Amino acid sequence: MTDENGWLLFIAPRSPFCRKILAAVVELGLEHRVDLKIVDPWTCEGLRAVNALCKVPSLLLPDGTALFDSRVITQYLQAQSAVELIPQGNARWDALCRESLADGIADAVIRRFVDRLGPENERVSRNVRRQKQAIDAALNRFEQASAWMDQPVDIGHIALACAIDYLGGRSPELTWHQGRPLLTQWFYDFRNRLSLQIAGSLVPGHFRTIDQEPFSPSSGAPL
C-alpha cells in the first residue's frame, strides 16, 4: 500500500483513460506520490472492492476514499499541484469541453470495437456506424476549430493525444488522419512530449508498480 501522503492508481496499460491520467500525473509533477496497480478490470475483484463499477482508472487515497472516473481524478490531481493543467477563467471550460470530447472519441472506439466482436446483425451494424460517426464528427471538430492547437498545454490536449493514439492502435482501418492535415501534424508532434512517452511505456523510475496482477490478453478486455 502507499504511504500516508501517496495514492494507489489502478490502471490497465492499454486504456486511453489510464494513459491520460498517467500523462497528467507527469505534467503535474506528482509522480512521487503515485503507486500503480496494474489490473485486468474484467477479472479483478480487488478493483471492484475499490470501485463498484470495476473500471479503470480508479484512484485510492490514503484514507480509503476512492475516486473515479478519469475526469474526476484529473480534477483532484489538479488541486494537489501548482502546475495549471486545467486553466482558470473562461479557458477552463474550453479545456474541459475538449477533454470531454476527446474522452468521447476514446469511448466510441471502445464501444465500436466491442460491438464488432459479436455476431453481425442490423442492430450491431447500426451501433458500429453510430460510433464511427461520433469519432469522425469529433475529429472534424478538432480539425476545423483549430485555435486550441496554439494554446498552452492543458488537459484537453493530453486527453486528445491519448484518444487518437488509442484510435490508431485499436482501429487502424479508420485511417483517422485522412483529410485532417492540421490534426495529423499536431498529433505527431505532440505525442513526442515527455509525459506521453512516459505514460505510453511506463518508463522505469517514474512510477512504482506494486502487486501487479497477471493481465491476460485472452480475457476479452477491449482495453
QUIQUIFEN-V942280 format. One record per backbone hydrogen bond with DSSP energy under -0.5 kcal/mol. CO is the residue of the C=O (numbers start at 1). NH is the residue of the N-H. If there is no record, write none. Layout:
CO_NH / CO_NH
This chain:
3_6 / 7_9 / 7_35 / 8_10 / 8_60 / 9_37 / 10_57 / 10_58 / 11_39 / 12_15 / 15_19 / 16_20 / 17_21 / 18_22 / 19_23 / 20_24 / 21_25 / 22_26 / 23_27 / 24_28 / 25_30 / 26_29 / 30_33 / 31_34 / 33_7 / 34_208 / 35_9 / 36_210 / 37_11 / 37_39 / 38_213 / 39_41 / 40_43 / 40_44 / 43_45 / 44_48 / 45_49 / 46_50 / 47_50 / 47_51 / 51_54 / 58_10 / 58_60 / 59_61 / 59_67 / 60_8 / 61_64 / 65_61 / 67_59 / 69_73 / 70_74 / 71_75 / 72_76 / 73_77 / 74_78 / 75_79 / 76_80 / 77_80 / 78_81 / 83_85 / 85_87 / 85_155 / 88_91 / 89_92 / 89_93 / 90_93 / 90_94 / 91_95 / 92_96 / 93_97 / 94_98 / 95_99 / 96_100 / 97_101 / 98_102 / 99_103 / 100_104 / 101_105 / 102_106 / 103_107 / 104_108 / 105_109 / 106_110 / 107_111 / 108_112 / 109_113 / 110_114 / 111_115 / 112_116 / 113_117 / 114_117 / 114_118 / 115_118 / 121_125 / 122_126 / 123_127 / 124_128 / 125_129 / 126_130 / 127_131 / 128_132 / 129_133 / 130_134 / 131_135 / 132_136 / 133_137 / 134_138 / 135_139 / 136_140 / 137_141 / 138_142 / 139_143 / 140_144 / 141_145 / 144_146 / 145_148 / 146_149 / 147_150 / 148_151 / 154_157 / 154_158 / 155_159 / 156_160 / 157_161 / 158_162 / 159_163 / 160_164 / 161_165 / 162_166 / 163_167 / 164_168 / 165_169 / 166_170 / 167_171 / 171_174 / 172_175 / 175_178 / 177_180 / 180_184 / 181_185 / 182_186 / 183_187 / 184_188 / 185_189 / 186_190 / 187_191 / 189_192 / 190_193 / 193_196 / 193_197 / 194_198 / 195_199 / 196_200 / 197_201 / 198_202 / 198_203 / 203_206 / 203_207 / 207_205 / 207_209 / 208_36 / 208_210 / 214_216 / 215_217 / 216_219 / 217_220
